[in-house]
Amino acid sequence: MGLYIGSTVINTPDVARGVAFWTAALGYVVRHASDDFAVLTDPRRRWSNVSLQRSLEPKHGPNRLHLDLYTADQPGEVTRLTGLGARRIPWEYEEGHDHIVMVDPGGNEFCVIQSDQTQD
C-alpha cells in the first residue's frame, strides 16, 4: 500500500496560539505557517506532522478524533502542558485508567497516557 499519515489536522480559532502551544508541547518546529494554516513537524522526522487549520465555526461537543500523547512521566507532562495553556476537563475515569483527558487552548481534546516506553 502506498498510503501513510503525513499530518493530523486540528481545527482551531487561533492558528498562532495553536502553533505556540503545540510546538512547545511536542517539541515540533514550524515547517510552514500563515494566518489560516500551519504545518508543524518533528525536527527528527520520527512522527507525522501536526497541522493547524483556522476554523471560525464554534466547536460543538467532543472531538470525533483526538491525539493520544504517550509519556513515562504523566504527572509531570500534565503539569507542563497546563503551564502551556492546556487544561484538564471533567471526565469519568474507569478504575485503573492510564490516561488524563485535557484540552488545548483552542478547546480540542487530547489524552496524556502513562507509558513505560520512552522515546529519545
GROMACS elastic network, one bead per residue, 0.5 to 0.9 nm:
[ bonds ]
;  ai    aj funct       b0    kb
    1     4     6  0.86212   500
    3     6     6  0.89194   500
    4    48     6  0.89158   500
    5     8     6  0.74477   500
    5    48     6  0.63618   500
    5    49     6  0.83620   500
    6    47     6  0.86704   500
    6    48     6  0.51809   500
    6    49     6  0.58840   500
    6    50     6  0.84379   500
    7    39     6  0.80555   500
    7    40     6  0.86959   500
    7    41     6  0.87361   500
    7    48     6  0.53783   500
    7    50     6  0.51602   500
    7    51     6  0.61942   500
    8    48     6  0.74198   500
    8    49     6  0.63948   500
    8    51     6  0.59705   500
    8    52     6  0.84847   500
    8    67     6  0.86925   500
    9    39     6  0.86646   500
    9    49     6  0.85012   500
    9    50     6  0.59308   500
    9    52     6  0.55910   500
    9    53     6  0.66967   500
   10    18     6  0.89486   500
   10    50     6  0.74230   500
   10    51     6  0.61123   500
   10    53     6  0.60878   500
   10    54     6  0.85373   500
   10    66     6  0.87247   500
   10   108     6  0.77875   500
   11    14     6  0.89470   500
   11    15     6  0.85407   500
   11    51     6  0.85622   500
   11    52     6  0.58831   500
   11    54     6  0.57526   500
   11    55     6  0.56004   500
   11    56     6  0.89213   500
   11    59     6  0.89978   500
   11   106     6  0.81240   500
   11   108     6  0.80746   500
   12    15     6  0.61622   500
   12    17     6  0.88099   500
   12    18     6  0.69280   500
   12    52     6  0.65978   500
   12    53     6  0.60403   500
   12    54     6  0.50553   500
   12    55     6  0.54512   500
   12    56     6  0.77226   500
   12    59     6  0.89045   500
   12   105     6  0.86875   500
   12   106     6  0.53246   500
   12   107     6  0.79096   500
   12   108     6  0.79057   500
   13    17     6  0.87770   500
   13    18     6  0.85320   500
   13    53     6  0.81969   500
   13    54     6  0.53425   500
   13    55     6  0.51827   500
   13    56     6  0.55154   500
   13    57     6  0.79032   500
   13    58     6  0.81573   500
   13   106     6  0.63350   500
   14    17     6  0.54603   500
   14    18     6  0.62399   500
   14    19     6  0.87147   500
   14    35     6  0.81867   500
   14    36     6  0.83536   500
   14    52     6  0.89248   500
   14    53     6  0.86239   500
   14    54     6  0.62908   500
   14    55     6  0.80786   500
   14    56     6  0.87692   500
   14   105     6  0.89093   500
   14   106     6  0.70807   500
   15    19     6  0.60362   500
   15    20     6  0.86144   500
   15    33     6  0.84642   500
   15    34     6  0.80096   500
   15    35     6  0.63011   500
   15    36     6  0.64162   500
   15    37     6  0.66032   500
   15    38     6  0.70634   500
   15    52     6  0.61324   500
   15    53     6  0.66272   500
   15    54     6  0.57869   500
   15    55     6  0.89443   500
   15   106     6  0.89119   500
   16    19     6  0.50436   500
   16    20     6  0.62481   500
   16    21     6  0.87039   500
   16    33     6  0.84657   500
   16    34     6  0.84428   500
   16    35     6  0.71505   500
   16    36     6  0.89759   500
   16    38     6  0.85037   500
   17    20     6  0.51310   500
   17    21     6  0.62740   500
   17    22     6  0.86834   500
   17   105     6  0.73460   500
   17   106     6  0.79962   500
   18    21     6  0.51498   500
   18    22     6  0.59965   500
   18    23     6  0.83032   500
   18    52     6  0.69269   500
   18   104     6  0.78663   500
   18   105     6  0.68885   500
   18   106     6  0.68365   500
   19    22     6  0.53843   500
   19    23     6  0.58167   500
   19    24     6  0.82742   500
   19    29     6  0.89866   500
   19    30     6  0.77305   500
   19    33     6  0.85397   500
   19    38     6  0.73368   500
   19    39     6  0.87105   500
   19    40     6  0.76672   500
   19    51     6  0.88131   500
   19    52     6  0.73508   500
   20    23     6  0.56537   500
   20    24     6  0.62641   500
   20    25     6  0.85535   500
   20    84     6  0.86046   500
   21    24     6  0.53920   500
   21    25     6  0.59516   500
   21    26     6  0.85857   500
   21    81     6  0.84299   500
   21    84     6  0.61629   500
   21    85     6  0.70350   500
   21    86     6  0.81483   500
   21   104     6  0.75232   500
   21   105     6  0.73828   500
   22    26     6  0.58285   500
   22    27     6  0.77317   500
   22    28     6  0.73065   500
   22    40     6  0.81329   500
   22    50     6  0.83237   500
   22   104     6  0.83921   500
   23    26     6  0.54634   500
   23    27     6  0.52090   500
   23    29     6  0.59207   500
   23    30     6  0.74778   500
   23    40     6  0.71188   500
   23    41     6  0.86436   500
   24    27     6  0.53854   500
   24    28     6  0.72012   500
   24    29     6  0.88548   500
   24    81     6  0.86575   500
   24    84     6  0.74787   500
   25    28     6  0.79593   500
   25    77     6  0.88153   500
   25    80     6  0.81148   500
   25    81     6  0.63811   500
   25    84     6  0.74279   500
   26    29     6  0.88718   500
   26    42     6  0.80069   500
   26    69     6  0.89887   500
   27    41     6  0.88123   500
   27    42     6  0.70654   500
   27    43     6  0.79494   500
   28    40     6  0.58887   500
   28    41     6  0.51766   500
   28    43     6  0.60982   500
   28    44     6  0.89570   500
   28    49     6  0.85444   500
   28    50     6  0.86186   500
   29    39     6  0.85831   500
   29    40     6  0.54644   500
   29    41     6  0.54345   500
   29    42     6  0.64138   500
   29    43     6  0.62201   500
   30    33     6  0.67714   500
   30    38     6  0.72541   500
   30    39     6  0.61087   500
   30    41     6  0.63619   500
   30    42     6  0.89788   500
   31    38     6  0.75436   500
   31    39     6  0.54679   500
   31    40     6  0.55326   500
   31    41     6  0.62318   500
   32    37     6  0.79883   500
   32    38     6  0.53493   500
   32    39     6  0.51365   500
   32    40     6  0.71791   500
   33    36     6  0.78734   500
   33    37     6  0.58542   500
   33    39     6  0.63556   500
   33    40     6  0.84423   500
   33    52     6  0.88835   500
   34    37     6  0.53497   500
   34    38     6  0.60678   500
   35    38     6  0.79690   500
   35    53     6  0.89384   500
   35    54     6  0.76097   500
   36    52     6  0.80462   500
   36    53     6  0.58556   500
   36    55     6  0.81817   500
   37    51     6  0.71794   500
   37    52     6  0.54957   500
   37    54     6  0.61466   500
   38    50     6  0.84449   500
   38    51     6  0.54550   500
   38    52     6  0.51127   500
   38    53     6  0.66832   500
   38    54     6  0.89406   500
   39    49     6  0.66940   500
   39    50     6  0.61138   500
   39    52     6  0.65287   500
   39    53     6  0.89239   500
   40    49     6  0.55994   500
   40    50     6  0.51959   500
   40    51     6  0.57838   500
   40    52     6  0.80534   500
   41    44     6  0.84512   500
   41    45     6  0.70114   500
   41    47     6  0.78461   500
   41    48     6  0.71024   500
   41    50     6  0.65410   500
   41    51     6  0.84574   500
   42    46     6  0.64247   500
   42    47     6  0.61529   500
   42    48     6  0.73733   500
   42    49     6  0.67620   500
   42    50     6  0.87876   500
   43    46     6  0.80381   500
   44    47     6  0.82162   500
   45    48     6  0.75046   500
   45    49     6  0.85881   500
   55    58     6  0.78377   500
   56    59     6  0.89359   500
   57    60     6  0.89761   500
   59    62     6  0.81065   500
   59    63     6  0.82922   500
   59   107     6  0.76366   500
   59   108     6  0.83826   500
   60    63     6  0.81919   500
   61    64     6  0.88759   500
   62    65     6  0.86064   500
   62   108     6  0.78184   500
   62   109     6  0.71115   500
   63    66     6  0.63294   500
   63   108     6  0.65948   500
   63   109     6  0.64497   500
   63   110     6  0.89578   500
   65   109     6  0.85205   500
   65   110     6  0.88623   500
   66   108     6  0.75859   500
   66   109     6  0.60190   500
   66   110     6  0.52689   500
   66   111     6  0.76628   500
   67   109     6  0.76177   500
   67   111     6  0.64002   500
   67   112     6  0.86584   500
   68    99     6  0.86399   500
   68   110     6  0.59094   500
   68   112     6  0.60666   500
   68   113     6  0.67049   500
   69   110     6  0.74291   500
   69   111     6  0.59624   500
   69   113     6  0.59238   500
   69   114     6  0.87189   500
   70    73     6  0.88494   500
   70    74     6  0.80289   500
   70    99     6  0.89633   500
   70   111     6  0.83266   500
   70   112     6  0.59332   500
   70   114     6  0.60198   500
   70   115     6  0.58762   500
   70   117     6  0.84510   500
   70   118     6  0.83826   500
   71    74     6  0.57547   500
   71    77     6  0.74587   500
   71   112     6  0.71761   500
   71   113     6  0.61885   500
   71   114     6  0.53752   500
   71   115     6  0.53596   500
   71   116     6  0.76148   500
   71   117     6  0.75426   500
   71   118     6  0.66600   500
   71   119     6  0.83626   500
   72    77     6  0.89383   500
   72   113     6  0.83909   500
   72   114     6  0.57110   500
   72   116     6  0.54204   500
   72   117     6  0.64816   500
   72   118     6  0.59954   500
   73    76     6  0.53980   500
   73    77     6  0.61316   500
   73    78     6  0.86023   500
   73   114     6  0.67318   500
   73   115     6  0.79647   500
   73   116     6  0.88987   500
   74    77     6  0.51668   500
   74    78     6  0.60188   500
   74    79     6  0.85525   500
   74    98     6  0.89071   500
   74    99     6  0.82712   500
   74   100     6  0.82649   500
   74   112     6  0.65388   500
   74   113     6  0.65199   500
   74   114     6  0.52797   500
   74   115     6  0.81332   500
   75    78     6  0.52000   500
   75    79     6  0.62431   500
   75    80     6  0.86415   500
   75   114     6  0.87203   500
   76    79     6  0.51962   500
   76    80     6  0.61614   500
   76    81     6  0.86266   500
   77    81     6  0.59176   500
   77    82     6  0.83216   500
   77   112     6  0.77377   500
   78    81     6  0.51872   500
   78    82     6  0.60431   500
   78    83     6  0.86056   500
   78    86     6  0.85438   500
   78    87     6  0.85147   500
   78    88     6  0.82434   500
   78   100     6  0.79354   500
   78   102     6  0.83898   500
   78   112     6  0.70959   500
   79    82     6  0.51247   500
   79    83     6  0.63156   500
   79    84     6  0.88348   500
   80    83     6  0.50969   500
   80    84     6  0.64734   500
   80    86     6  0.89033   500
   81    85     6  0.65292   500
   81    86     6  0.55173   500
   81    87     6  0.76844   500
   81   102     6  0.89838   500
   81   104     6  0.86060   500
   82    85     6  0.52301   500
   82    87     6  0.53659   500
   82    88     6  0.77275   500
   82   102     6  0.87608   500
   82   104     6  0.89502   500
   83    86     6  0.71250   500
   83    87     6  0.87215   500
   84   104     6  0.89245   500
   84   105     6  0.86604   500
   85   103     6  0.88855   500
   85   104     6  0.67907   500
   85   105     6  0.56991   500
   86   102     6  0.65691   500
   86   103     6  0.55019   500
   86   105     6  0.56031   500
   86   106     6  0.88781   500
   86   107     6  0.85622   500
   87   101     6  0.86756   500
   87   102     6  0.53814   500
   87   103     6  0.55282   500
   87   104     6  0.68692   500
   87   105     6  0.79544   500
   88    91     6  0.86362   500
   88   100     6  0.73992   500
   88   101     6  0.60141   500
   88   103     6  0.64492   500
   89   100     6  0.86843   500
   89   101     6  0.62085   500
   89   102     6  0.55239   500
   89   103     6  0.69271   500
   89   109     6  0.86471   500
   90   101     6  0.79666   500
   90   102     6  0.87680   500
   91   100     6  0.84094   500
   91   101     6  0.69499   500
   93    96     6  0.83347   500
   93    97     6  0.63481   500
   93    99     6  0.85022   500
   93   100     6  0.85463   500
   94    97     6  0.56300   500
   97   100     6  0.83138   500
   98   112     6  0.83234   500
   98   113     6  0.55674   500
   98   114     6  0.54516   500
   98   115     6  0.80900   500
   99   111     6  0.59990   500
   99   112     6  0.54281   500
   99   114     6  0.63734   500
  100   110     6  0.84045   500
  100   111     6  0.54195   500
  100   112     6  0.52173   500
  100   113     6  0.65572   500
  100   114     6  0.87418   500
  101   109     6  0.67886   500
  101   110     6  0.59563   500
  101   112     6  0.66521   500
  101   113     6  0.89246   500
  102   107     6  0.89093   500
  102   108     6  0.81442   500
  102   109     6  0.55535   500
  102   110     6  0.54377   500
  102   111     6  0.59548   500
  102   112     6  0.75593   500
  103   106     6  0.75235   500
  103   107     6  0.52097   500
  103   108     6  0.50045   500
  103   110     6  0.59212   500
  103   111     6  0.83553   500
  104   107     6  0.53187   500
  104   108     6  0.53652   500
  104   109     6  0.65434   500
  104   110     6  0.74740   500
  105   108     6  0.75010   500
  114   117     6  0.89989   500
  115   118     6  0.74302   500
